[in-house]
Amino acid sequence: MTMNKLMQTLGLARRANKVVLGSGPTLKAIQNQSARIVFFPKDGGASQYKKFSDKCAFYKVTFSDALTRDELISSIGMNRSVLAIEDAGFSKKIKEILEEKERN
């Protein structure tokens, strides 16, 4: 159930234009510190995974690999697998959902 809530919240954030899509814009959002949480697919490439996780750790941005590439694509309705949430409200809700998932 928590995965559905997470995917629905990502879809809402995208429709509200609070999402940065694609690897280049996401890296810029991390470096500008406008990104609050970054999603990378757990079935993504190892070198890209390392690049994004290291950038997030350096800039103190939350990094998540809770969803697969197909789940990310279906939740946002676009063929992008790397994305960042910039909105404080959406990122807070998503972090709550991720914490709930970890507890279960």
Residue pairs with C-beta under 8 A, 6 or more apart in sequence:
2 97
2 100
2 101
2 104
3 66
3 67
3 71
3 101
5 97
6 66
6 67
6 75
6 94
6 97
6 98
6 101
7 67
7 71
7 74
7 75
8 75
9 90
9 93
9 94
9 97
10 19
10 39
10 72
10 75
10 76
10 83
10 85
10 94
11 75
11 76
11 77
12 90
13 19
13 85
13 87
13 90
13 94
14 21
14 75
14 76
14 77
14 78
16 87
16 90
18 85
18 86
18 87
18 90
19 76
19 83
19 84
19 85
19 86
20 26
20 28
20 29
20 34
20 35
20 83
20 84
20 85
20 86
21 76
21 78
21 80
21 82
21 83
22 80
22 82
22 83
23 48
23 52
23 82
25 84
26 35
26 38
26 52
26 82
26 83
26 84
27 52
27 55
29 35
29 84
29 86
30 38
30 52
30 55
30 56
30 59
30 61
30 84
31 55
31 59
33 59
33 61
34 86
35 61
35 84
35 85
35 86
36 61
36 62
36 84
36 85
36 86
36 87
36 88
36 91
37 61
37 62
37 63
37 64
37 84
37 85
37 91
37 94
37 95
38 52
38 56
38 61
38 62
38 63
38 64
38 82
38 83
38 84
38 85
39 64
39 65
39 66
39 67
39 72
39 82
39 83
39 84
39 85
40 48
40 49
40 52
40 53
40 63
40 64
40 65
40 81
40 82
41 65
41 67
41 68
41 69
41 71
41 72
41 81
41 82
42 65
42 66
42 67
42 68
43 68
43 69
44 65
44 69
44 81
44 82
48 82
49 65
52 63
52 82
53 63
55 61
56 62
56 63
57 63
61 84
62 91
62 95
64 94
64 98
66 98
66 101
67 75
69 81
72 80
72 81
72 83
73 79
73 80
73 81
76 83
85 91
85 94
